[in-house]
Amino acid sequence: QVQLVESGGGLVQPGGSLRLSCAASGFAFSSYAMSWYRQAPGKEREMVARITNTGGSTNYPDSVKGRFTISRDNAKNTVYLQMNSLKPEDTAVYYCNRVGPLSRPLDSWGKGTLVTVSS
């Protein structure tokens, strides 16, 4: 069965950095585009980064562009999210997912990893 396990979250000061990882199993990882999403308390889940199956193309919303970088290692079935210049508004639970039809998430959500940006 498909498993997506996020890790790497934690407490970081504003301006700091974190690197999240998502270990995938149960499907042909290199065949799928992948996305990172986040959900802040009281807010809807939003996509924050997307990468094609080969890693050749990425896209980000304006809210994180220039600060977040998505990458992947198809040999390790892992997708990463490097987050720099973190802001308090980046505080959320972060999730990864496969990109399905119409760019919608394909799988059930994992547990996610909590990122808290606070001084």
C-alpha positions, -999 to +999 in steps of 0.1 A: +000+000+000+010+036-005+029+052+024+041+087+027+060+095+058+070+131+065+098+141+089+121+170+097+097+195+113+104+213+146+106+246+163+127+273+145+132+310+150+120+335+124+147+337+097+158+302+103+158+271+080+145+236+081+147+207+056+117+184+055+118+149+040+090+126+027+098+089+023+075+072-002+068+036-007+042+013-023+042+029-058+066+037-087+079+069-072+098+080-102+066+080-123+048+106-103+050+143-097+050+152-060+038+181-040+042+195-005+012+210+012+007+227+045-022+233+068-021+260+095-046+261+124-080+272+112-070+274+076-074+252+045-046+230+033-026+247+006+000+235-019+035+251-013+057+233-038+054+208-067+080+189-086+078+168-118+086+131-117+121+137-131+127+168-110+132+189-141+105+214-132+092+229-100+066+255-091+056+275-060+030+299-049+041+335-044+039+331-006+070+308-005+087+315-039+123+323-034+123+309+001+113+272-003+130+247-026+115+213-035+138+185-047+137+147-050+160+117-050+143+090-071+169+065-060+159+070-024+121+074-031+123+107-012+111+142-018+125+171+002+115+206+011+142+231+020+127+260+038+147+292+043+139+326+058+111+311+077+083+334+089+058+329+117+031+325+091+049+294+078+038+277+110+017+246+099+016+209+096+034+200+063+024+170+042+035+154+010+014+138-016+014+124-052+001+147-079-030+131-094-054+141-121-062+178-124-032+183-101-052+171-071-036+151-043-039+114-051-035+097-017-048+098+018-030+122+040-002+110+062+005+123+097+025+153+084+053+170+103+048+201+124+068+233+117+066+260+143+083+293+136+085+314+167+109+334+188 
